[in-house]
Amino acid sequence: MKSIDDPAMRAAAVEAARGGRPFDLLISGGTLVDVATGELRRADIGIIGPLIAAVLPQGARSDAAQRIDASGMFVSPGLIDMHMHVESSMVTPATYARAVLPRGVTTIVWDPHELANVAGVPAVDWAIDAARELPLEAIILAPSCVPSAPGLERAGANFGPESIAALLERPEIGGIAEVMNMEGVISGSPRMSGIVNAGLAAKKPVFGHARGLSGDRLSAFMSAGVSSDHELTSGDDLLEKLRAGLTIELRGSHPYLFDGFIAALKTLPVWPQTLTLCTDDVFPDDLLEQGGLDALIRALVAGGLSPVQVLQAATLNAARRLNRTDLGLIAAGRRANIAIFEDLETFSTRHVIVDGKVIASDGRLNAAVSDHPSDMLKGSMKVEPLSPDDFRVKAEGSRVEVATIDQPRFTRWGKAEADVQNGFVCPPDGATLISVVHRHGQAAEKPKTGFLRGWGEWRGAFATTVSHDSHNLTVFGQNPEDMAVAANALIESGGGMVVVENGKVKALLALPLLGLISDASLEDVARDFEAVRKAAGTIVDWEPPYLSFKALVGATLACNAGPHQTDMGIADVETGTVLESPVLRQLV
């Protein structure tokens, strides 16, 4: 982003505001969305370079090198996405920018921890370099949880306090990304205390991940220095965390919670200044068809919230959280990042302005956005081909008791009895196999297999290297034969997602860049992803909201409460233990 504090440029803006010189750009005839006062009022905006020079009574001036007629439209500050992962959309930063800039998003707060969990500091360096070349401003955060649950899983790198402190010294790093190891923070572990304290010492914000925290545990998490959360589970959870004083990054990736959030917000006497908005994770087909932050804004307004207040959360509140006095408000002296919406229902954009330049019109970019070289992200699948027996659980005797991982999303421990044939456990009735294979070259690459219950009746296999947050190769299936075919397809393609049935590949999305992203167009990635999602729906019947396709990529999130399969076994963050094999005891 250009500096707006160049003395010559400031002097030119002062002169233009006084009427001594024409504006470079004048936006006239529109309705200003004043996110400071809550008003919708007629006003014109005069711009010099990247700086707003004046907000004027409508029709007061006409002298400008370029004019935009915004009659009948609404002029808003550019949108700020307060927590997101570019790599969750499975495209490059340039492709992501091409998708969101025309929709009014001018700033993103990017946590590249998916990349970092695969390739460490070099991946963060790549993110910084790739973002530097974009007209979309990306505030990069230092990934705090690489891996998300140390000792319970292995990633491709390990960021301790020293690594985080070194990253925070860089001016491009705006803070510490979501602190996911909640138990480590609350227990005062040296690792997590050191990481959080590094952020505090650098005087940069420490962003949080407080899923399920309440009462004393929430207070302990916040007392350590963590000051935000996006992991909301209900309207009551939202209210408790607002009342606790957290900055909330209300996210768009869990739409089944929106009604509860909206109802909760409507009970408050004033609109919270600590409420911001974020996307977190947006799948590529959703990004293409519905957008990102704009889709969340539409949904909240459609639910009955004030459009001005929702825009305030996405602009001024976000800028305040970031301590960015140049962003979030259309006012003299601020940065000219502006979205001009056709209405406050669909939020379709007519023009998007970044640093005083019209970057997009009528949903299309006006300037080329170039991709950053990505060869260093290839070759991340350090796994040899696997056989069906690799996905079976060994046991002695003829009958055993096994541990199970019950129900998706909010997992819990279970037990079941199972037969043993030829030295391998026969999955219990109604159980689905889940195997995690370390793929980063840091440990043995043999699958660790467990049993899921309540995950539906499977008729094939699904494999993915998008597997939060260590992104090891994760395979779900009804039989080891299909699972081996699925795993080997991704080993060959360099990562991605694949659906297999009866030994044949039904759909494949190749993600050769760290097994997380593709350098293909958004349209191509969205098409292949949608094909995988649809094919997955033919081998298992979804039961929303918890048993859904999205549950598959989060099934290994070991920092969340409950048992989760990792490359080390069945991990439980609450007890800090790993069960290497699901076999508990021999019965016969």
Summary of the structure (lengths in Angstrom):
residues: 588
radius of gyration: 25.0
end to end distance: 68.7
largest distance: 93.7
contacts: 2227
relative contact order: 0.13
helix: 30%
strand: 29%
